[in-house]
Amino acid sequence: MRLTADVAAARGSKFKEELCGDVFQLVRSPSKTTAILSDGLGSGVKANIMATLTTKIACGLLERDVPIDHVVSTIVDTLPVCGERGLAYATFSILQISASGNAQLYEYDSPPILFFRDDCLLPIERQTRIICGKKITEASLHVAKDDVALMVTDGVVHAGVGESLDLGLGIDGLLSFLPTPCTSWPALEALVDFVMHVTDACYCSRLGDDCTAVALRIRPTRSVAVLTGPPLRPDNDAVMVKALLDETNATKIVCGGTSAKIVERITGGKLETSLEYVDPRIPPVARLNNVDLVTEGVLTLNRCYELLRALQEGEELPRSADAATLLARHLCSAEEVLFLVGKSFNLAHANIEEIMQLAPRQYVVSRIVSLLRRRSIQTEVRYF
């Protein structure tokens, strides 16, 4: 069983600061998943620049398959040191998980990464090594399905220091506030949001430092199959639907009203539409037997592309349940994606696409595929 990780992150900026000095990046490849969390010294623009530099160096090297040891030494050797405080301008934590389950972590002046298994805190034996004159904490361990890792920055650990709490929240304090162990949380987003809620309460709703919480849950690799658009020849309807249903271990998604009706007719299922708009710009999702997600077509695909492009540029996916966000979340969290694309052309859509400045179905799918491949997601497109 090949392993990877689902990831959720939440962060907050220091009171009266626009930019957050903490930066998180995730690098995926077919063989490993790497999480990088950097905390810039101080807060504001300078802290954000230094933390961004740290994560960009790490991401650039990891995407070129540079060994993790060399990545760490390059970052440490590159980071400047503050002349007044004698501290590095940015600290970092790096967690790399291979598909076989072997994990390595590296910490530089940052809070320890916490691991949870079977509702218990997993003890980790760490070693200290000097790299380029800097003290780096490192460890190796083997992770299993459903293990959870929690990464936080100093702002969380020191929450409330000298005010609501004499010595700050601390790791032990954070653990004591969790109502249930991390592995029992059904959604990682709820876990990191709760950590930020506790942190905010300790600061009396005026964050004294930039604060970030990142959670990773180990899981088997995931596949997604997306059927969109009717085939060029109607006698290929059954062939196209069969190709979708044959992906037995994949999350099945249908994009497009006509496509959904074709699947309904071929499978004998019942298509249930909804009028509940989560986002007024995006038509609501529908339900269909044996299909995990049913959405509208061109509008949803174009919005999904915008979300994935923003994600590629360092932004986060919205915490929303609209069709486009759900589709983007499925695609970017998969390791393998199959697009089944019908080549039939609907003349009525041409005017709508021109008026609303939407990319045609086949073109927007190709753009989504390009973004997914840049994220090292194995992607295949079949046309009908």
N, C-alpha and C positions, 0 to 999 in steps of 0.2 A: 504494500500500500504506500503510494507516494503522498507525502504530506506537504501542506502549505499552511497559511494562516489568514483568517479574517482579521480585519483591523478597524478600530474606531479611535478617533482622537477628539479631544475637546480642549480649548485653551481660552485664556482670558488675559487682557493686557493690564499692566499696572494702571492704577487710578490716574486719570487725566492724560494717559498716553494713548495715541492713536494706533501705533504699530506695536505688535507683540515681539519681544526679543527672543522668543522661543520658536524654533522652526523644526517641523517634522517632515521626513521624506521616507517613502517606501520604494524599494527597488525589487522587482520580481523578475525571475528568469525561470526557465523550465526546471532548473536544478536546485534553486534556492530562493528564499525570501529574506530580504534584509531591511530592518527598520533602523533609521537614524534619527535621533532626537538631540538637538543642539540648543544650548542655552547661552545667549550672548551676555557678556558682562554688562551689568547695569540694566537699562531699559531704553525704549525708544528706538530712534533710527539707527544709531551706532550699534546697539545690541542686535537689532534685526539684520543689519548688514553682515556682521561677523558670524552670526548663526547661519545665515543663508550661505555665506562663503563656505563654511564647514560642511554643510549638507551637500552643497553642489560639488565640492571636491570629492566627497565620498561617493555620491551617485555617479559622477563621471567615471571614476576609476572602477567601481563595481560593475557598471554596464560594459566595461571593456574586459571583464573577467580578471581583473588584477586581484591577486590573493589578499585576503582580508588583513593579514599582518602588514603588508605593504601599504594598504589603504590607511591603516591606523598610524603607521610611522610617517606617512606623507602629511596627514592632517596635523599631527603633533609638531612636525618640523616646520609646517607652514604658519601655524597660528602665532601671531605676535603676542608679546607680554606687556601688560600695562606697567609703565615705569613707576607710577605712584604706588600701586597696590602690590606689585610683584605677582599678579595673577594673569592667567591666560585670558585673552579677550573672548574666548568661547570655550565652554565645556561640552562634552558629548557622551552619549551612550549609543552603542551599536550592538544590535542583536541580529545574528544571521542564523537562519534555520534551513538546513538542507532537506531535500525531498526524502532522504532516508531517516530523518528525525534527529540527526546530530545537530547540535546548536552550539554556537560560540557567542560569548558576550564580552564586550570591551567597555570599560567605564573610565572616564577621565574627569575627576573632580565633580562627579554627578551622583545623585542618589542611586542606591542599588536597584537593579531590576528585580522585581518580585515574580516568582513562579508559583502557581497553584495547581495541585492535582488532587482529584477526589476530595474536594472541599478542604484541603489542608495546604498550608504553606510548605513549599518544597525547599528543604535546605540545600544551599549551593556552596560548594567549596571553591573559594576564590584564591587566586595567586596574584602577587604584585610583581610587576616587571618594569624596569626603567627603559623607556624608548625615547631616544633623542633627548635625554636628560629629564624627561617627564615621567611621573609615576602613573602607570596604567594598571588598572585592576582587570583581570580577565578570568574566564572560567569556561569549561566545556561540560556539556551535559547532553543527555538524550531525552527528547520530548516525545510525548505520546498524544494520540487523538484526544481532544477536549481539554488539554492543558491550557491554562491561561497565563499570559505574561502581562505584567503591569509596569509601565515606565512613567515616571513623573520627573518634573524639574524641581529645582531648589525652592521655587515659589510655593509649591505644595507642601514640601517638608517643613519649611520655615513659617508657614501660615500662622499669623497671630502672635509672633514672637514679640515679647515685651509689652504686649497689649492684652488681648483676651487670654493668651497663654504665655507664661513666663519664658519657656524654652521653645515655643513653637509647637506645631502639630506633631511633627516627627513621624517616622515610619510606623512605630508602634501605635501612636495615636490614630493614624489613618486606618490601620487594620482594625482597631477597636471600634471605629465608627461604622464599618461595613456591616449592614444588617445580616448579610449572608456571605459565605465565602465566594470568591470571584468565579469559581467554576459553576456556581448555581444560577448566575445571572443569565436569563434567556437572551438578552440583547447586549452586545458590547457597548452600544451607544448609551444605554441606560447606566451602565457601570461607570463610564468616564464622566457622564453628566453628574452622577452622584458624587464622584470624587471632587469635581469642580464646585458642586453645591456645598460640600463640607468645607472646602478651602475658602470659598466666598464668605461663609458664615464665620469662620475663624478671623477673617479680616474685617468683619462687621460691614460687609458689602463695599469695602473700599480697598481693592487689592493693593497690597504693598509691594508686589513684585509680579512680573510676568509668570503665569502659571499654565502648565500643560500636563494633561494626562493622556496616555496612549495605552490601549489594551489590544492584545493579540490572542486569538483563540486558534489552537492547532486543529486542523481538519484535513480530511483527504482532498485530493485535487478534484476540481469540479469542471463539468462540461456543460455548455449551453448550446441549444439548437434553435435558430430563429427562422421561421417561415414568413416571408413577406411578398405580397404581390401574386396575382394569378399567373399561371404559366401562359406562354405564347399560344399554345394549342390546348383547347379545353380537354382533349382526351388524355392530357398529361396530369390532370387534377389528381387522380388517384395515385399516380407515381410520386408526385411531389409530397402528398400527405403521407404516403408510406415511408418516404425517406425521413420525414420528421418522426413518425412513430417508431421507426427502427432504432432511433437513438435512445435506447431503453434506460441508459444511466445518465442521461442529460436532462437539464432543466429545459422544458419545451415552451417556446414563446411564439405567438402569432401576432404579427403587426399588420393591421389593415382590416377594414370591415369586410371587403369582398373575400379576402383570404380566410377570415374566420368563418364566413358562411360556407366556403368550400370545405373546410375541415369539418364543420358541423354536418354537412351533407354526406361526406364520405364516411365519417365515423359513426353517424347516427346519434351523435351527442346533442345536447341542448345548449344553445347559446343564450346567455342571460346578460343583457346590457344594463347599464346603470346611468342615471342622470346626476349622480353626485360628483361635482367638479371639485377636486382638491386644488387645482390650479386652473383659473379661467382660461388660460392660454392653451391648455392641453385637454383633449377629450378624455373622459373617464375610462377606466379599465372595464373589461367585461369578463365573464366567466364561461368556461367551456370544459366539458368533461375531458380528462386525460391531457389537458394543457395547463401549464403552471401560470402563464400570464398571457392575457389577450389585450392588445392595445389598438388604437387607431394607427394608420400607416404613416403617411408622409410628414404630417405635422410632428408626430411623436418622434420619428427618426431624426428629423432636423434638430429638434430640441435636445435629443439624446446626444447628437454630435457636438452641440454647443457645450453641454455639460462635460463630456469627455475631453474636449479641447481645453476647457478651463481647468480640469483635473490635471492634465498634462502640464499646464503652466504653473502648477503649484497650489491651486485652489482646492477646496474640499467639496464633495457632493453635498447638496442641500439635505437637511433632515426632513424630507418630504415624502409623501406616498403617492405623488402623481405618477402617471404612466411613464413619462420620459425618465424621471429619476429612478423609478424601479427598474426600468430597462437598462439604464446606465449602470446601476449598481450590480445587476446580474452579470453584465458583460465584463466590467472591470474587475470583478472578483472571481472570474473563471480563469482556468488555465488553458482551456480549449474551447473555441467557438466555431460553430458551423452555421453559415448563412445559406438558406435555400431561397433563391430570389427568382420570382416570376418575371418574365420579360414582356408580358402583355402591356400595351400602352393604352391608358385611359385618356381620351381627348378632353374630357371634362376637367381632369386634374391639371391640364396644361395651363388653362386660364387662371386657376386658383394659385398654382405655383408661381406664375408670373406676377400676379397681383401681390401676393404675400412674400415674394422674394424667397421662395423655398427651392432647395435643390431637388431635382427629380429623384425618385426612389433608388434607381441603380447607382446614381452618382453619389448620393449621400451614404449609401451602404459602403461604397468603395472608400469614402473618406473615413467612415467609422473603422473599417478594416485597417486602414493605414495607421490610425491612432492606436488600435489594439496591438498591432504588431510592434509598434514603437515601445509598448509596455511589455514586450516579450510574451504576448499571449498568442499561442498557436491558432491561427485563423484560416479557415477554408471557406470558399464561396462556390456554390454550385448553382448554375442557371438552368431554368426550365422554360 
